Amino acid sequence: MIVFVGCAMLLLGSSCVVHTRPAHTHAVVIKKAPRYHKVVVVKGKRYYTWGGKHYRKTNRGFVFVRI
């Protein structure tokens, strides 16, 4: 009986669920692209490039991405 209670407490006391937090991203949103920007298509997705960096268009503006 004691062994049964001990096994039950061991199984019910430990959980397999792991809680993780998402990584905080500090993305800088650029409201308007400069006039000299270029549009490039990579694997069917449209990216905007200027200054040697690639950006993705979102509802709030442009966000820097690594391709």
mmCIF file as Biopython writes it, N, C-alpha, C and O atoms, coordinates in Angstrom:
data_model
#
loop_
_atom_site.group_PDB
_atom_site.id
_atom_site.type_symbol
_atom_site.label_atom_id
_atom_site.label_alt_id
_atom_site.label_comp_id
_atom_site.label_asym_id
_atom_site.label_entity_id
_atom_site.label_seq_id
_atom_site.pdbx_PDB_ins_code
_atom_site.Cartn_x
_atom_site.Cartn_y
_atom_site.Cartn_z
_atom_site.occupancy
_atom_site.B_iso_or_equiv
_atom_site.auth_seq_id
_atom_site.auth_asym_id
_atom_site.pdbx_PDB_model_num
ATOM 1   N N  . MET A ? 1  ? 0.824  -1.189 0.000   1.0 0.0 1  A 1 
ATOM 2   C CA . MET A ? 1  ? 0.000  0.000  0.000   1.0 0.0 1  A 1 
ATOM 3   C C  . MET A ? 1  ? 0.869  1.254  0.000   1.0 0.0 1  A 1 
ATOM 4   O O  . MET A ? 1  ? 0.607  2.201  -0.741  1.0 0.0 1  A 1 
ATOM 5   N N  . ILE A ? 2  ? 1.898  1.252  0.831   1.0 0.0 2  A 1 
ATOM 6   C CA . ILE A ? 2  ? 2.783  2.416  0.910   1.0 0.0 2  A 1 
ATOM 7   C C  . ILE A ? 2  ? 3.532  2.599  -0.407  1.0 0.0 2  A 1 
ATOM 8   O O  . ILE A ? 2  ? 3.758  3.724  -0.851  1.0 0.0 2  A 1 
ATOM 9   N N  . VAL A ? 3  ? 3.913  1.489  -1.022  1.0 0.0 3  A 1 
ATOM 10  C CA . VAL A ? 3  ? 4.611  1.556  -2.309  1.0 0.0 3  A 1 
ATOM 11  C C  . VAL A ? 3  ? 3.687  2.140  -3.371  1.0 0.0 3  A 1 
ATOM 12  O O  . VAL A ? 3  ? 4.122  2.943  -4.197  1.0 0.0 3  A 1 
ATOM 13  N N  . PHE A ? 4  ? 2.427  1.747  -3.358  1.0 0.0 4  A 1 
ATOM 14  C CA . PHE A ? 4  ? 1.454  2.257  -4.326  1.0 0.0 4  A 1 
ATOM 15  C C  . PHE A ? 4  ? 1.258  3.766  -4.165  1.0 0.0 4  A 1 
ATOM 16  O O  . PHE A ? 4  ? 1.234  4.496  -5.156  1.0 0.0 4  A 1 
ATOM 17  N N  . VAL A ? 5  ? 1.121  4.230  -2.935  1.0 0.0 5  A 1 
ATOM 18  C CA . VAL A ? 5  ? 0.943  5.663  -2.666  1.0 0.0 5  A 1 
ATOM 19  C C  . VAL A ? 5  ? 2.202  6.429  -3.074  1.0 0.0 5  A 1 
ATOM 20  O O  . VAL A ? 5  ? 2.113  7.525  -3.626  1.0 0.0 5  A 1 
ATOM 21  N N  . GLY A ? 6  ? 3.357  5.859  -2.806  1.0 0.0 6  A 1 
ATOM 22  C CA . GLY A ? 6  ? 4.620  6.506  -3.181  1.0 0.0 6  A 1 
ATOM 23  C C  . GLY A ? 6  ? 4.761  6.637  -4.686  1.0 0.0 6  A 1 
ATOM 24  O O  . GLY A ? 6  ? 5.191  7.678  -5.181  1.0 0.0 6  A 1 
ATOM 25  N N  . CYS A ? 7  ? 4.401  5.585  -5.421  1.0 0.0 7  A 1 
ATOM 26  C CA . CYS A ? 7  ? 4.466  5.635  -6.891  1.0 0.0 7  A 1 
ATOM 27  C C  . CYS A ? 7  ? 3.457  6.636  -7.448  1.0 0.0 7  A 1 
ATOM 28  O O  . CYS A ? 7  ? 3.754  7.362  -8.397  1.0 0.0 7  A 1 
ATOM 29  N N  . ALA A ? 8  ? 2.265  6.671  -6.855  1.0 0.0 8  A 1 
ATOM 30  C CA . ALA A ? 8  ? 1.243  7.613  -7.314  1.0 0.0 8  A 1 
ATOM 31  C C  . ALA A ? 8  ? 1.703  9.049  -7.095  1.0 0.0 8  A 1 
ATOM 32  O O  . ALA A ? 8  ? 1.503  9.894  -7.967  1.0 0.0 8  A 1 
ATOM 33  N N  . MET A ? 9  ? 2.310  9.340  -5.962  1.0 0.0 9  A 1 
ATOM 34  C CA . MET A ? 9  ? 2.798  10.696 -5.695  1.0 0.0 9  A 1 
ATOM 35  C C  . MET A ? 9  ? 3.937  11.060 -6.638  1.0 0.0 9  A 1 
ATOM 36  O O  . MET A ? 9  ? 4.046  12.206 -7.074  1.0 0.0 9  A 1 
ATOM 37  N N  . LEU A ? 10 ? 4.776  10.094 -6.949  1.0 0.0 10 A 1 
ATOM 38  C CA . LEU A ? 10 ? 5.890  10.341 -7.854  1.0 0.0 10 A 1 
ATOM 39  C C  . LEU A ? 10 ? 5.388  10.661 -9.255  1.0 0.0 10 A 1 
ATOM 40  O O  . LEU A ? 10 ? 5.885  11.585 -9.898  1.0 0.0 10 A 1 
ATOM 41  N N  . LEU A ? 11 ? 4.407  9.901  -9.729  1.0 0.0 11 A 1 
ATOM 42  C CA . LEU A ? 11 ? 3.880  10.116 -11.076 1.0 0.0 11 A 1 
ATOM 43  C C  . LEU A ? 11 ? 3.048  11.387 -11.175 1.0 0.0 11 A 1 
ATOM 44  O O  . LEU A ? 11 ? 3.127  12.103 -12.173 1.0 0.0 11 A 1 
ATOM 45  N N  . LEU A ? 12 ? 2.260  11.670 -10.158 1.0 0.0 12 A 1 
ATOM 46  C CA . LEU A ? 12 ? 1.403  12.850 -10.198 1.0 0.0 12 A 1 
ATOM 47  C C  . LEU A ? 12 ? 2.162  14.128 -9.843  1.0 0.0 12 A 1 
ATOM 48  O O  . LEU A ? 12 ? 1.739  15.224 -10.212 1.0 0.0 12 A 1 
ATOM 49  N N  . GLY A ? 13 ? 3.248  13.997 -9.148  1.0 0.0 13 A 1 
ATOM 50  C CA . GLY A ? 13 ? 4.006  15.171 -8.726  1.0 0.0 13 A 1 
ATOM 51  C C  . GLY A ? 13 ? 4.877  15.761 -9.814  1.0 0.0 13 A 1 
ATOM 52  O O  . GLY A ? 13 ? 5.166  16.957 -9.800  1.0 0.0 13 A 1 
ATOM 53  N N  . SER A ? 14 ? 5.296  14.937 -10.753 1.0 0.0 14 A 1 
ATOM 54  C CA . SER A ? 14 ? 6.151  15.454 -11.824 1.0 0.0 14 A 1 
ATOM 55  C C  . SER A ? 14 ? 5.331  15.601 -13.095 1.0 0.0 14 A 1 
ATOM 56  O O  . SER A ? 14 ? 4.542  14.725 -13.448 1.0 0.0 14 A 1 
ATOM 57  N N  . SER A ? 15 ? 5.525  16.700 -13.762 1.0 0.0 15 A 1 
ATOM 58  C CA . SER A ? 15 ? 4.776  16.983 -14.980 1.0 0.0 15 A 1 
ATOM 59  C C  . SER A ? 15 ? 5.731  17.030 -16.164 1.0 0.0 15 A 1 
ATOM 60  O O  . SER A ? 15 ? 6.882  17.444 -16.029 1.0 0.0 15 A 1 
ATOM 61  N N  . CYS A ? 16 ? 5.257  16.612 -17.297 1.0 0.0 16 A 1 
ATOM 62  C CA . CYS A ? 16 ? 6.065  16.629 -18.512 1.0 0.0 16 A 1 
ATOM 63  C C  . CYS A ? 16 ? 5.922  17.947 -19.269 1.0 0.0 16 A 1 
ATOM 64  O O  . CYS A ? 16 ? 6.569  18.145 -20.297 1.0 0.0 16 A 1 
ATOM 65  N N  . VAL A ? 17 ? 5.099  18.828 -18.778 1.0 0.0 17 A 1 
ATOM 66  C CA . VAL A ? 17 ? 4.856  20.095 -19.458 1.0 0.0 17 A 1 
ATOM 67  C C  . VAL A ? 17 ? 5.997  21.054 -19.155 1.0 0.0 17 A 1 
ATOM 68  O O  . VAL A ? 17 ? 6.375  21.244 -17.999 1.0 0.0 17 A 1 
ATOM 69  N N  . VAL A ? 18 ? 6.535  21.648 -20.198 1.0 0.0 18 A 1 
ATOM 70  C CA . VAL A ? 18 ? 7.612  22.612 -20.049 1.0 0.0 18 A 1 
ATOM 71  C C  . VAL A ? 18 ? 7.094  23.966 -20.516 1.0 0.0 18 A 1 
ATOM 72  O O  . VAL A ? 18 ? 6.586  24.093 -21.630 1.0 0.0 18 A 1 
ATOM 73  N N  . HIS A ? 19 ? 7.222  24.959 -19.677 1.0 0.0 19 A 1 
ATOM 74  C CA . HIS A ? 19 ? 6.775  26.301 -20.027 1.0 0.0 19 A 1 
ATOM 75  C C  . HIS A ? 19 ? 7.979  27.119 -20.480 1.0 0.0 19 A 1 
ATOM 76  O O  . HIS A ? 19 ? 8.959  27.250 -19.746 1.0 0.0 19 A 1 
ATOM 77  N N  . THR A ? 20 ? 7.904  27.661 -21.677 1.0 0.0 20 A 1 
ATOM 78  C CA . THR A ? 20 ? 8.964  28.516 -22.181 1.0 0.0 20 A 1 
ATOM 79  C C  . THR A ? 20 ? 8.382  29.865 -22.560 1.0 0.0 20 A 1 
ATOM 80  O O  . THR A ? 20 ? 7.213  29.970 -22.933 1.0 0.0 20 A 1 
ATOM 81  N N  . ARG A ? 21 ? 9.183  30.862 -22.465 1.0 0.0 21 A 1 
ATOM 82  C CA . ARG A ? 21 ? 8.769  32.200 -22.864 1.0 0.0 21 A 1 
ATOM 83  C C  . ARG A ? 21 ? 9.329  32.497 -24.247 1.0 0.0 21 A 1 
ATOM 84  O O  . ARG A ? 21 ? 10.454 32.101 -24.554 1.0 0.0 21 A 1 
ATOM 85  N N  . PRO A ? 22 ? 8.571  33.179 -25.078 1.0 0.0 22 A 1 
ATOM 86  C CA . PRO A ? 22 ? 9.113  33.541 -26.392 1.0 0.0 22 A 1 
ATOM 87  C C  . PRO A ? 22 ? 10.215 34.586 -26.241 1.0 0.0 22 A 1 
ATOM 88  O O  . PRO A ? 22 ? 10.196 35.405 -25.322 1.0 0.0 22 A 1 
ATOM 89  N N  . ALA A ? 23 ? 11.153 34.539 -27.145 1.0 0.0 23 A 1 
ATOM 90  C CA . ALA A ? 23 ? 12.241 35.505 -27.113 1.0 0.0 23 A 1 
ATOM 91  C C  . ALA A ? 23 ? 11.700 36.894 -27.428 1.0 0.0 23 A 1 
ATOM 92  O O  . ALA A ? 23 ? 10.904 37.070 -28.351 1.0 0.0 23 A 1 
ATOM 93  N N  . HIS A ? 24 ? 12.135 37.856 -26.665 1.0 0.0 24 A 1 
ATOM 94  C CA . HIS A ? 24 ? 11.695 39.226 -26.901 1.0 0.0 24 A 1 
ATOM 95  C C  . HIS A ? 24 ? 12.442 39.779 -28.106 1.0 0.0 24 A 1 
ATOM 96  O O  . HIS A ? 24 ? 13.673 39.768 -28.144 1.0 0.0 24 A 1 
ATOM 97  N N  . THR A ? 25 ? 11.705 40.253 -29.070 1.0 0.0 25 A 1 
ATOM 98  C CA . THR A ? 25 ? 12.325 40.847 -30.239 1.0 0.0 25 A 1 
ATOM 99  C C  . THR A ? 25 ? 12.194 42.358 -30.149 1.0 0.0 25 A 1 
ATOM 100 O O  . THR A ? 25 ? 11.130 42.886 -29.825 1.0 0.0 25 A 1 
ATOM 101 N N  . HIS A ? 26 ? 13.251 43.016 -30.429 1.0 0.0 26 A 1 
ATOM 102 C CA . HIS A ? 26 ? 13.262 44.469 -30.416 1.0 0.0 26 A 1 
ATOM 103 C C  . HIS A ? 26 ? 13.398 44.939 -31.861 1.0 0.0 26 A 1 
ATOM 104 O O  . HIS A ? 26 ? 14.433 45.475 -32.256 1.0 0.0 26 A 1 
ATOM 105 N N  . ALA A ? 27 ? 12.358 44.736 -32.630 1.0 0.0 27 A 1 
ATOM 106 C CA . ALA A ? 27 ? 12.387 45.102 -34.038 1.0 0.0 27 A 1 
ATOM 107 C C  . ALA A ? 27 ? 12.110 46.590 -34.185 1.0 0.0 27 A 1 
ATOM 108 O O  . ALA A ? 27 ? 11.175 47.127 -33.591 1.0 0.0 27 A 1 
ATOM 109 N N  . VAL A ? 28 ? 12.933 47.237 -34.979 1.0 0.0 28 A 1 
ATOM 110 C CA . VAL A ? 28 ? 12.730 48.647 -35.270 1.0 0.0 28 A 1 
ATOM 111 C C  . VAL A ? 28 ? 11.874 48.734 -36.525 1.0 0.0 28 A 1 
ATOM 112 O O  . VAL A ? 28 ? 12.230 48.186 -37.569 1.0 0.0 28 A 1 
ATOM 113 N N  . VAL A ? 29 ? 10.759 49.415 -36.420 1.0 0.0 29 A 1 
ATOM 114 C CA . VAL A ? 29 ? 9.840  49.548 -37.544 1.0 0.0 29 A 1 
ATOM 115 C C  . VAL A ? 29 ? 10.109 50.879 -38.226 1.0 0.0 29 A 1 
ATOM 116 O O  . VAL A ? 29 ? 10.082 51.937 -37.598 1.0 0.0 29 A 1 
ATOM 117 N N  . ILE A ? 30 ? 10.370 50.802 -39.526 1.0 0.0 30 A 1 
ATOM 118 C CA . ILE A ? 30 ? 10.599 52.005 -40.323 1.0 0.0 30 A 1 
ATOM 119 C C  . ILE A ? 30 ? 9.300  52.316 -41.041 1.0 0.0 30 A 1 
ATOM 120 O O  . ILE A ? 30 ? 8.798  51.494 -41.808 1.0 0.0 30 A 1 
ATOM 121 N N  . LYS A ? 31 ? 8.760  53.485 -40.800 1.0 0.0 31 A 1 
ATOM 122 C CA . LYS A ? 31 ? 7.432  53.831 -41.308 1.0 0.0 31 A 1 
ATOM 123 C C  . LYS A ? 31 ? 7.393  53.976 -42.822 1.0 0.0 31 A 1 
ATOM 124 O O  . LYS A ? 31 ? 6.414  53.573 -43.450 1.0 0.0 31 A 1 
ATOM 125 N N  . LYS A ? 32 ? 8.427  54.537 -43.416 1.0 0.0 32 A 1 
ATOM 126 C CA . LYS A ? 32 ? 8.402  54.818 -44.846 1.0 0.0 32 A 1 
ATOM 127 C C  . LYS A ? 32 ? 9.747  54.467 -45.463 1.0 0.0 32 A 1 
ATOM 128 O O  . LYS A ? 32 ? 10.796 54.834 -44.934 1.0 0.0 32 A 1 
ATOM 129 N N  . ALA A ? 33 ? 9.711  53.757 -46.581 1.0 0.0 33 A 1 
ATOM 130 C CA . ALA A ? 33 ? 10.940 53.388 -47.279 1.0 0.0 33 A 1 
ATOM 131 C C  . ALA A ? 33 ? 11.465 54.601 -48.043 1.0 0.0 33 A 1 
ATOM 132 O O  . ALA A ? 33 ? 10.677 55.429 -48.499 1.0 0.0 33 A 1 
ATOM 133 N N  . PRO A ? 34 ? 12.788 54.717 -48.187 1.0 0.0 34 A 1 
ATOM 134 C CA . PRO A ? 34 ? 13.320 55.837 -48.957 1.0 0.0 34 A 1 
ATOM 135 C C  . PRO A ? 34 ? 12.996 55.692 -50.445 1.0 0.0 34 A 1 
ATOM 136 O O  . PRO A ? 34 ? 12.633 54.610 -50.906 1.0 0.0 34 A 1 
ATOM 137 N N  . ARG A ? 35 ? 13.126 56.757 -51.168 1.0 0.0 35 A 1 
ATOM 138 C CA . ARG A ? 35 ? 12.773 56.740 -52.592 1.0 0.0 35 A 1 
ATOM 139 C C  . ARG A ? 35 ? 13.676 55.834 -53.408 1.0 0.0 35 A 1 
ATOM 140 O O  . ARG A ? 35 ? 13.249 55.300 -54.433 1.0 0.0 35 A 1 
ATOM 141 N N  . TYR A ? 36 ? 14.906 55.651 -52.979 1.0 0.0 36 A 1 
ATOM 142 C CA . TYR A ? 36 ? 15.866 54.858 -53.746 1.0 0.0 36 A 1 
ATOM 143 C C  . TYR A ? 36 ? 15.813 53.367 -53.405 1.0 0.0 36 A 1 
ATOM 144 O O  . TYR A ? 36 ? 16.743 52.639 -53.750 1.0 0.0 36 A 1 
ATOM 145 N N  . HIS A ? 37 ? 14.766 52.892 -52.744 1.0 0.0 37 A 1 
ATOM 146 C CA . HIS A ? 37 ? 14.678 51.474 -52.385 1.0 0.0 37 A 1 
ATOM 147 C C  . HIS A ? 37 ? 14.437 50.615 -53.630 1.0 0.0 37 A 1 
ATOM 148 O O  . HIS A ? 37 ? 13.917 51.094 -54.638 1.0 0.0 37 A 1 
ATOM 149 N N  . LYS A ? 38 ? 14.817 49.361 -53.543 1.0 0.0 38 A 1 
ATOM 150 C CA . LYS A ? 38 ? 14.613 48.394 -54.622 1.0 0.0 38 A 1 
ATOM 151 C C  . LYS A ? 38 ? 13.725 47.272 -54.100 1.0 0.0 38 A 1 
ATOM 152 O O  . LYS A ? 38 ? 13.755 46.950 -52.912 1.0 0.0 38 A 1 
ATOM 153 N N  . VAL A ? 39 ? 12.941 46.683 -54.984 1.0 0.0 39 A 1 
ATOM 154 C CA . VAL A ? 39 ? 12.089 45.546 -54.640 1.0 0.0 39 A 1 
ATOM 155 C C  . VAL A ? 39 ? 12.739 44.299 -55.221 1.0 0.0 39 A 1 
ATOM 156 O O  . VAL A ? 39 ? 13.017 44.244 -56.418 1.0 0.0 39 A 1 
ATOM 157 N N  . VAL A ? 40 ? 12.982 43.302 -54.383 1.0 0.0 40 A 1 
ATOM 158 C CA . VAL A ? 40 ? 13.551 42.034 -54.835 1.0 0.0 40 A 1 
ATOM 159 C C  . VAL A ? 40 ? 12.625 40.905 -54.406 1.0 0.0 40 A 1 
ATOM 160 O O  . VAL A ? 40 ? 11.948 41.001 -53.382 1.0 0.0 40 A 1 
ATOM 161 N N  . VAL A ? 41 ? 12.599 39.839 -55.193 1.0 0.0 41 A 1 
ATOM 162 C CA . VAL A ? 41 ? 11.778 38.671 -54.882 1.0 0.0 41 A 1 
ATOM 163 C C  . VAL A ? 41 ? 12.714 37.506 -54.603 1.0 0.0 41 A 1 
ATOM 164 O O  . VAL A ? 41 ? 13.527 37.140 -55.452 1.0 0.0 41 A 1 
ATOM 165 N N  . VAL A ? 42 ? 12.601 36.924 -53.416 1.0 0.0 42 A 1 
ATOM 166 C CA . VAL A ? 42 ? 13.417 35.781 -53.015 1.0 0.0 42 A 1 
ATOM 167 C C  . VAL A ? 42 ? 12.477 34.655 -52.634 1.0 0.0 42 A 1 
ATOM 168 O O  . VAL A ? 42 ? 11.698 34.787 -51.690 1.0 0.0 42 A 1 
ATOM 169 N N  . LYS A ? 43 ? 12.543 33.550 -53.358 1.0 0.0 43 A 1 
ATOM 170 C CA . LYS A ? 43 ? 11.694 32.376 -53.129 1.0 0.0 43 A 1 
ATOM 171 C C  . LYS A ? 43 ? 10.214 32.742 -53.104 1.0 0.0 43 A 1 
ATOM 172 O O  . LYS A ? 43 ? 9.451  32.226 -52.287 1.0 0.0 43 A 1 
ATOM 173 N N  . GLY A ? 44 ? 9.824  33.624 -53.991 1.0 0.0 44 A 1 
ATOM 174 C CA . GLY A ? 44 ? 8.426  34.002 -54.115 1.0 0.0 44 A 1 
ATOM 175 C C  . GLY A ? 44 ? 7.949  35.042 -53.120 1.0 0.0 44 A 1 
ATOM 176 O O  . GLY A ? 44 ? 6.773  35.407 -53.132 1.0 0.0 44 A 1 
ATOM 177 N N  . LYS A ? 45 ? 8.826  35.526 -52.264 1.0 0.0 45 A 1 
ATOM 178 C CA . LYS A ? 45 ? 8.444  36.539 -51.283 1.0 0.0 45 A 1 
ATOM 179 C C  . LYS A ? 45 ? 9.087  37.871 -51.646 1.0 0.0 45 A 1 
ATOM 180 O O  . LYS A ? 45 ? 10.237 37.920 -52.081 1.0 0.0 45 A 1 
ATOM 181 N N  . ARG A ? 46 ? 8.341  38.935 -51.466 1.0 0.0 46 A 1 
ATOM 182 C CA . ARG A ? 46 ? 8.800  40.269 -51.825 1.0 0.0 46 A 1 
ATOM 183 C C  . ARG A ? 46 ? 9.519  40.918 -50.650 1.0 0.0 46 A 1 
ATOM 184 O O  . ARG A ? 46 ? 8.993  40.990 -49.539 1.0 0.0 46 A 1 
ATOM 185 N N  . TYR A ? 47 ? 10.728 41.387 -50.918 1.0 0.0 47 A 1 
ATOM 186 C CA . TYR A ? 47 ? 11.520 42.105 -49.932 1.0 0.0 47 A 1 
ATOM 187 C C  . TYR A ? 47 ? 11.919 43.452 -50.511 1.0 0.0 47 A 1 
ATOM 188 O O  . TYR A ? 47 ? 12.020 43.621 -51.727 1.0 0.0 47 A 1 
ATOM 189 N N  . TYR A ? 48 ? 12.141 44.389 -49.632 1.0 0.0 48 A 1 
ATOM 190 C CA . TYR A ? 48 ? 12.566 45.720 -50.028 1.0 0.0 48 A 1 
ATOM 191 C C  . TYR A ? 48 ? 13.987 45.908 -49.528 1.0 0.0 48 A 1 
ATOM 192 O O  . TYR A ? 48 ? 14.303 45.533 -48.399 1.0 0.0 48 A 1 
ATOM 193 N N  . THR A ? 49 ? 14.844 46.484 -50.355 1.0 0.0 49 A 1 
ATOM 194 C CA . THR A ? 49 ? 16.239 46.623 -49.976 1.0 0.0 49 A 1 
ATOM 195 C C  . THR A ? 49 ? 16.712 48.055 -50.188 1.0 0.0 49 A 1 
ATOM 196 O O  . THR A ? 49 ? 16.384 48.699 -51.185 1.0 0.0 49 A 1 
ATOM 197 N N  . TRP A ? 50 ? 17.479 48.528 -49.238 1.0 0.0 50 A 1 
ATOM 198 C CA . TRP A ? 50 ? 18.197 49.792 -49.353 1.0 0.0 50 A 1 
ATOM 199 C C  . TRP A ? 50 ? 19.303 49.791 -48.318 1.0 0.0 50 A 1 
ATOM 200 O O  . TRP A ? 50 ? 19.165 49.212 -47.241 1.0 0.0 50 A 1 
ATOM 201 N N  . GLY A ? 51 ? 20.389 50.438 -48.652 1.0 0.0 51 A 1 
ATOM 202 C CA . GLY A ? 51 ? 21.521 50.514 -47.730 1.0 0.0 51 A 1 
ATOM 203 C C  . GLY A ? 51 ? 22.170 49.169 -47.464 1.0 0.0 51 A 1 
ATOM 204 O O  . GLY A ? 51 ? 22.798 48.992 -46.420 1.0 0.0 51 A 1 
ATOM 205 N N  . GLY A ? 52 ? 22.037 48.211 -48.379 1.0 0.0 52 A 1 
ATOM 206 C CA . GLY A ? 52 ? 22.643 46.896 -48.199 1.0 0.0 52 A 1 
ATOM 207 C C  . GLY A ? 52 ? 21.893 45.973 -47.258 1.0 0.0 52 A 1 
ATOM 208 O O  . GLY A ? 52 ? 22.397 44.902 -46.920 1.0 0.0 52 A 1 
ATOM 209 N N  . LYS A ? 53 ? 20.695 46.363 -46.823 1.0 0.0 53 A 1 
ATOM 210 C CA . LYS A ? 53 ? 19.896 45.538 -45.922 1.0 0.0 53 A 1 
ATOM 211 C C  . LYS A ? 53 ? 18.550 45.228 -46.559 1.0 0.0 53 A 1 
ATOM 212 O O  . LYS A ? 53 ? 18.061 45.982 -47.401 1.0 0.0 53 A 1 
ATOM 213 N N  . HIS A ? 54 ? 17.959 44.118 -46.152 1.0 0.0 54 A 1 
ATOM 214 C CA . HIS A ? 54 ? 16.655 43.709 -46.666 1.0 0.0 54 A 1 
ATOM 215 C C  . HIS A ? 54 ? 15.584 43.937 -45.601 1.0 0.0 54 A 1 
ATOM 216 O O  . HIS A ? 54 ? 15.815 43.741 -44.408 1.0 0.0 54 A 1 
ATOM 217 N N  . TYR A ? 55 ? 14.417 44.354 -46.063 1.0 0.0 55 A 1 
ATOM 218 C CA . TYR A ? 55 ? 13.306 44.649 -45.170 1.0 0.0 55 A 1 
ATOM 219 C C  . TYR A ? 55 ? 12.056 43.947 -45.664 1.0 0.0 55 A 1 
ATOM 220 O O  . TYR A ? 55 ? 11.908 43.701 -46.861 1.0 0.0 55 A 1 
ATOM 221 N N  . ARG A ? 56 ? 11.168 43.626 -44.756 1.0 0.0 56 A 1 
ATOM 222 C CA . ARG A ? 56 ? 9.884  43.007 -45.062 1.0 0.0 56 A 1 
ATOM 223 C C  . ARG A ? 56 ? 8.798  44.012 -44.725 1.0 0.0 56 A 1 
ATOM 224 O O  . ARG A ? 56 ? 8.864  44.687 -43.698 1.0 0.0 56 A 1 
ATOM 225 N N  . LYS A ? 57 ? 7.807  44.110 -45.583 1.0 0.0 57 A 1 
ATOM 226 C CA . LYS A ? 57 ? 6.732  45.067 -45.360 1.0 0.0 57 A 1 
ATOM 227 C C  . LYS A ? 57 ? 5.697  44.463 -44.419 1.0 0.0 57 A 1 
ATOM 228 O O  . LYS A ? 57 ? 5.287  43.315 -44.593 1.0 0.0 57 A 1 
ATOM 229 N N  . THR A ? 58 ? 5.276  45.235 -43.425 1.0 0.0 58 A 1 
ATOM 230 C CA . THR A ? 58 ? 4.231  44.827 -42.490 1.0 0.0 58 A 1 
ATOM 231 C C  . THR A ? 58 ? 3.159  45.906 -42.469 1.0 0.0 58 A 1 
ATOM 232 O O  . THR A ? 58 ? 3.275  46.922 -43.155 1.0 0.0 58 A 1 
ATOM 233 N N  . ASN A ? 59 ? 2.131  45.684 -41.687 1.0 0.0 59 A 1 
ATOM 234 C CA . ASN A ? 59 ? 1.069  46.680 -41.577 1.0 0.0 59 A 1 
ATOM 235 C C  . ASN A ? 59 ? 1.568  47.975 -40.937 1.0 0.0 59 A 1 
ATOM 236 O O  . ASN A ? 59 ? 1.054  49.053 -41.234 1.0 0.0 59 A 1 
ATOM 237 N N  . ARG A ? 60 ? 2.554  47.872 -40.074 1.0 0.0 60 A 1 
ATOM 238 C CA . ARG A ? 60 ? 3.050  49.053 -39.358 1.0 0.0 60 A 1 
ATOM 239 C C  . ARG A ? 60 ? 4.187  49.750 -40.078 1.0 0.0 60 A 1 
ATOM 240 O O  . ARG A ? 60 ? 4.486  50.906 -39.781 1.0 0.0 60 A 1 
ATOM 241 N N  . GLY A ? 61 ? 4.831  49.066 -41.025 1.0 0.0 61 A 1 
ATOM 242 C CA . GLY A ? 61 ? 5.958  49.657 -41.739 1.0 0.0 61 A 1 
ATOM 243 C C  . GLY A ? 61 ? 6.892  48.565 -42.227 1.0 0.0 61 A 1 
ATOM 244 O O  . GLY A ? 61 ? 6.447  47.467 -42.565 1.0 0.0 61 A 1 
ATOM 245 N N  . PHE A ? 62 ? 8.181  48.859 -42.266 1.0 0.0 62 A 1 
ATOM 246 C CA . PHE A ? 62 ? 9.179  47.918 -42.755 1.0 0.0 62 A 1 
ATOM 247 C C  . PHE A ? 62 ? 10.035 47.432 -41.594 1.0 0.0 62 A 1 
ATOM 248 O O  . PHE A ? 62 ? 10.429 48.211 -40.726 1.0 0.0 62 A 1 
ATOM 249 N N  . VAL A ? 63 ? 10.320 46.113 -41.592 1.0 0.0 63 A 1 
ATOM 250 C CA . VAL A ? 63 ? 11.095 45.490 -40.523 1.0 0.0 63 A 1 
ATOM 251 C C  . VAL A ? 63 ? 12.310 44.818 -41.144 1.0 0.0 63 A 1 
ATOM 252 O O  . VAL A ? 63 ? 12.190 44.135 -42.161 1.0 0.0 63 A 1 
ATOM 253 N N  . PHE A ? 64 ? 13.476 45.006 -40.540 1.0 0.0 64 A 1 
ATOM 254 C CA . PHE A ? 64 ? 14.723 44.414 -41.013 1.0 0.0 64 A 1 
ATOM 255 C C  . PHE A ? 64 ? 14.673 42.894 -40.896 1.0 0.0 64 A 1 
ATOM 256 O O  . PHE A ? 64 ? 14.240 42.359 -39.876 1.0 0.0 64 A 1 
ATOM 257 N N  . VAL A ? 65 ? 15.119 42.198 -41.952 1.0 0.0 65 A 1 
ATOM 258 C CA . VAL A ? 65 ? 15.175 40.735 -41.944 1.0 0.0 65 A 1 
ATOM 259 C C  . VAL A ? 65 ? 16.531 40.289 -42.467 1.0 0.0 65 A 1 
ATOM 260 O O  . VAL A ? 65 ? 17.197 41.013 -43.207 1.0 0.0 65 A 1 
ATOM 261 N N  . ARG A ? 66 ? 16.924 39.101 -42.074 1.0 0.0 66 A 1 
ATOM 262 C CA . ARG A ? 66 ? 18.141 38.480 -42.607 1.0 0.0 66 A 1 
ATOM 263 C C  . ARG A ? 66 ? 17.727 37.428 -43.611 1.0 0.0 66 A 1 
ATOM 264 O O  . ARG A ? 66 ? 16.896 36.567 -43.320 1.0 0.0 66 A 1 
ATOM 265 N N  . ILE A ? 67 ? 18.308 37.501 -44.788 1.0 0.0 67 A 1 
ATOM 266 C CA . ILE A ? 67 ? 17.964 36.520 -45.833 1.0 0.0 67 A 1 
ATOM 267 C C  . ILE A ? 67 ? 19.110 35.557 -45.991 1.0 0.0 67 A 1 
ATOM 268 O O  . ILE A ? 67 ? 19.041 34.646 -46.815 1.0 0.0 67 A 1 
#
